[in-house]
Amino acid sequence: MLKRKIQAIYAGKVVVLTGATQGIGRQMCLRLAGAGAQVVMAARNRERLDALTTDCSDLPGSVLAVPTDIASEPQCRALMEEAHRAYGRIDVLINNAGLSMWSRVDELEDLGLLRRIMDVNYLGSAYCSCYALPFLKETRGRLGLVASLTGRIPVPTRAPYAASKIAAARFHESLRVELHGSGVSVTVTFPDWVATTIRQNSLGSDSKPLGYSPAQEEHMMTAAACADIALTDIALRRRGRILSLRGNAAVLIKQLWPGLVELIARRAIHKGK
């Protein structure tokens, strides 16, 4: 759970959160509403948004559900405009929505998957950030991105996903440099594998959801723990970090022994952890 001092930072803040209804996003939403924030929840599925609205009804904060497909630039713009119209400001944007996949490149049956993954994970987060920036500058606000460790090290069966995540991360890290002196902070979080429903919804070689998780979820960080760390770093305006010891080690080792990291990655995917 979020520490009291972190809860105090979010109390009364207007937070736009994408990918709010499942996994890390759902845990973030519950924590933010519990801290007294005014959360603008964005996701594609209206029924899940309604269910999450009900789950937050007894919490100190408020929630506003805005059905949004972040792969659509006009919908990203409408999301920010709706948040600003409803509350008069935006204090925090958290780009959490993402689409995963699980297939070797040479087994892909539909190369349209490449664009779909990039549209959601990279362009979707970039659209949201661009349209939120004028409002964040007004409040000297906070911008957060939930990226992925796969964007920092090579991982088989995830190549398009890794490409989209590192694109989003580099975009926001570069944006951080551009925003120096504006008062807007940018935090990029790199989770290792997290136990969420994202793998059940991952797209396979035929571009259809797998419907099951090919990984051993019991060995992973929980979505709640990941949400706590990311929200804490965003609140404290940290640059962000890799959320596992093995992830930090892999990034360091990759500079000296890239072949070793590739071997470890192959074995990890084979074992599903």
Solvent accessible surface area in square Angstrom, and as a share of the most:
residue,aa,sasa,rsa
1,M,165,0.73
2,L,11,0.06
3,K,144,0.61
4,R,208,0.76
5,K,129,0.55
6,I,1,0.00
7,Q,56,0.25
8,A,69,0.53
9,I,45,0.23
10,Y,1,0.00
11,A,51,0.40
12,G,37,0.35
13,K,58,0.24
14,V,0,0.00
15,V,0,0.00
16,V,0,0.00
17,L,0,0.00
18,T,1,0.00
19,G,19,0.19
20,A,0,0.00
21,T,15,0.09
22,Q,57,0.25
23,G,18,0.17
24,I,22,0.11
25,G,0,0.00
26,R,75,0.27
27,Q,43,0.19
28,M,0,0.00
29,C,0,0.00
30,L,41,0.21
31,R,25,0.09
32,L,0,0.00
33,A,0,0.00
34,G,27,0.26
35,A,12,0.09
36,G,19,0.18
37,A,0,0.00
38,Q,54,0.24
39,V,0,0.00
40,V,0,0.00
41,M,0,0.00
42,A,1,0.01
43,A,11,0.09
44,R,158,0.58
45,N,57,0.29
46,R,117,0.43
47,E,140,0.63
48,R,106,0.39
49,L,0,0.00
50,D,64,0.33
51,A,57,0.44
52,L,3,0.01
53,T,51,0.30
54,T,94,0.55
55,D,66,0.34
56,C,4,0.02
57,S,81,0.52
58,D,139,0.72
59,L,58,0.29
60,P,104,0.65
61,G,16,0.16
62,S,46,0.30
63,V,32,0.18
64,L,48,0.24
65,A,18,0.14
66,V,21,0.12
67,P,61,0.38
68,T,5,0.03
69,D,47,0.24
70,I,12,0.06
71,A,35,0.27
72,S,28,0.18
73,E,74,0.33
74,P,99,0.62
75,Q,77,0.34
76,C,0,0.00
77,R,126,0.46
78,A,52,0.41
79,L,1,0.00
80,M,1,0.00
81,E,70,0.31
82,E,52,0.23
83,A,0,0.00
84,H,52,0.23
85,R,166,0.61
86,A,52,0.40
87,Y,54,0.20
88,G,48,0.46
89,R,87,0.32
90,I,0,0.00
91,D,10,0.05
92,V,0,0.00
93,L,0,0.00
94,I,0,0.00
95,N,4,0.02
96,N,19,0.10
97,A,24,0.18
98,G,32,0.30
99,L,19,0.09
100,S,0,0.00
101,M,0,0.00
102,W,35,0.12
103,S,8,0.05
104,R,126,0.46
105,V,86,0.50
106,D,103,0.53
107,E,95,0.43
108,L,23,0.11
109,E,130,0.58
110,D,65,0.34
111,L,119,0.59
112,G,42,0.40
113,L,1,0.01
114,L,76,0.38
115,R,173,0.63
116,R,101,0.37
117,I,1,0.00
118,M,62,0.27
119,D,34,0.17
120,V,23,0.13
121,N,4,0.02
122,Y,55,0.21
123,L,53,0.26
124,G,0,0.00
125,S,4,0.03
126,A,7,0.06
127,Y,49,0.19
128,C,0,0.00
129,S,1,0.00
130,C,69,0.41
131,Y,58,0.22
132,A,0,0.00
133,L,26,0.13
134,P,77,0.49
135,F,36,0.15
136,L,0,0.00
137,K,103,0.43
138,E,123,0.55
139,T,43,0.25
140,R,143,0.52
141,G,3,0.03
142,R,29,0.11
143,L,0,0.00
144,G,0,0.00
145,L,7,0.03
146,V,9,0.05
147,A,5,0.04
148,S,11,0.07
149,L,12,0.06
150,T,7,0.04
151,G,10,0.10
152,R,70,0.26
153,I,22,0.11
154,P,55,0.34
155,V,21,0.12
156,P,51,0.32
157,T,23,0.13
158,R,8,0.03
159,A,49,0.38
160,P,13,0.08
161,Y,15,0.06
162,A,15,0.11
163,A,46,0.35
164,S,0,0.00
165,K,12,0.05
166,I,46,0.23
167,A,29,0.22
168,A,0,0.00
169,A,0,0.00
170,R,117,0.43
171,F,57,0.24
172,H,0,0.00
173,E,39,0.18
174,S,60,0.39
175,L,14,0.07
176,R,49,0.18
177,V,112,0.64
178,E,137,0.61
179,L,11,0.05
180,H,167,0.75
181,G,69,0.66
182,S,30,0.20
183,G,22,0.21
184,V,11,0.06
185,S,18,0.12
186,V,4,0.02
187,T,1,0.01
188,V,1,0.01
189,T,1,0.01
190,F,8,0.03
191,P,8,0.05
192,D,20,0.10
193,W,28,0.10
194,V,9,0.05
195,A,32,0.25
196,T,19,0.11
197,T,58,0.34
198,I,52,0.26
199,R,9,0.03
200,Q,61,0.27
201,N,58,0.30
202,S,0,0.00
203,L,2,0.01
204,G,4,0.04
205,S,31,0.20
206,D,63,0.33
207,S,21,0.13
208,K,132,0.56
209,P,88,0.55
210,L,43,0.21
211,G,60,0.58
212,Y,127,0.48
213,S,29,0.19
214,P,45,0.28
215,A,12,0.09
216,Q,65,0.29
217,E,42,0.19
218,E,135,0.60
219,H,111,0.49
220,M,24,0.11
221,M,54,0.24
222,T,77,0.45
223,A,12,0.09
224,A,30,0.23
225,A,39,0.30
226,C,0,0.00
227,A,0,0.00
228,D,24,0.12
229,I,46,0.23
230,A,0,0.00
231,L,0,0.00
232,T,29,0.17
233,D,0,0.00
234,I,2,0.01
235,A,1,0.01
236,L,65,0.32
237,R,94,0.34
238,R,107,0.39
239,R,176,0.64
240,G,27,0.26
241,R,108,0.39
242,I,18,0.09
243,L,14,0.07
244,S,26,0.17
245,L,157,0.78
246,R,120,0.44
247,G,0,0.00
248,N,64,0.33
249,A,39,0.30
250,A,18,0.14
251,V,23,0.13
252,L,130,0.65
253,I,48,0.24
254,K,68,0.29
255,Q,131,0.58
256,L,126,0.63
257,W,148,0.52
258,P,68,0.43
259,G,45,0.43
260,L,78,0.39
261,V,4,0.02
262,E,73,0.33
263,L,59,0.30
264,I,92,0.47
265,A,9,0.07
266,R,128,0.47
267,R,143,0.52
268,A,23,0.18
269,I,24,0.12
270,H,164,0.73
271,K,115,0.49
272,G,3,0.02
273,K,79,0.34
